[in-house]
Amino acid sequence: MNICLNGVLWRNGLNKPISQTGRKKSISEDEFKKILNEAEVSPLDWFLLLLIGSLGLRVGEAVRLKKENIHLDDNVISIPQIKIRGKRLKKNEVSENYIRMPFTNELKNGLKTYLIYYRKPVDKWGWLFPREDGGFLTVNQAQNIFYKYARKLKIHASIHSLRHMRGFLVYKKKSDIRMVQVVLRHKSIGISTIYASPTMDMIREALEEEVEK
């Protein structure tokens, strides 16, 4: 039997979406923590995934970040917009539009740790995640970083799942669709409503709580 949840068909109620990729739309917070633990072997991998998962960034936004986009005195980050008037930036295009969002203490400490190892290339090229040739990390390279650890943990998801995870967590904590829209920077609040749908983990948690009562 197949059921539809969050706009995704699930086979036999298991955590296996029916899609061309076979990957989950979102991952759990526990899975995110496991991936971060595995990524600790590489400061760049670890901080990239921490940043995307913590702020719900699009991958294209994360790789286009510059050191100057992070304002530590104000605990604010300027996120480059990759969708301008409905059109997405091309592969090597740089955004001139930014949205300011809070930069948490966890990310602030993570940045300090990351720069212990990568300060020289970051200062030299300006990009927060620079390549050896001076450009910024590509979306494909970022995706492969996620897959490397997800495959090891047998987590069938994509790096974009980190953004979905953050959306679900924000709604679970605040029960406020408008907050989800602001955090994920959706143009339309209608897009944000998908995060009001319960995930399989949320349904399981609710059922377990009922049993415990």
C-alpha angles and dihedrals in degrees: 000000000000125000132191118231127166089353092301127109113233124200117230091340091288126133091264116107119207104236141122091262098040089222129133120252091225139009131217125258088246091055089049091054091049091052091050091050090054091046093056088093087074119042091202094050092045097049094043092054093041090053095048094045096044097048100028091238125178108241091242089056094050097050092048094056118120127203088245090060090072113077105193095179090061097030089235133132125203107218115207113234115231096184113068117180090338095310122110119225117256121251098275100023119122122220123238093188124080140180118209118227134170117275108216126223090245090058091043090056090043091053091052090052092046094050092054085073104027106032095110098054091038092052091044098051102021095226116119089222105029129182122224091256092058098258126112125268111277123239090244091053090051091048091051090052090058094044091052092064098030091056091049090054093041091241107151101208142106130241088256086066087076090064091049090048090056092049092053092045093051091051092044090053100040106020085215120128091192089059090052090051092052095045095047092036095230115178091216125040087215089073090055094057092081087074091062088068113096117250122223089256091052091050091048091049092050092050092048091050090052091052092050090055 
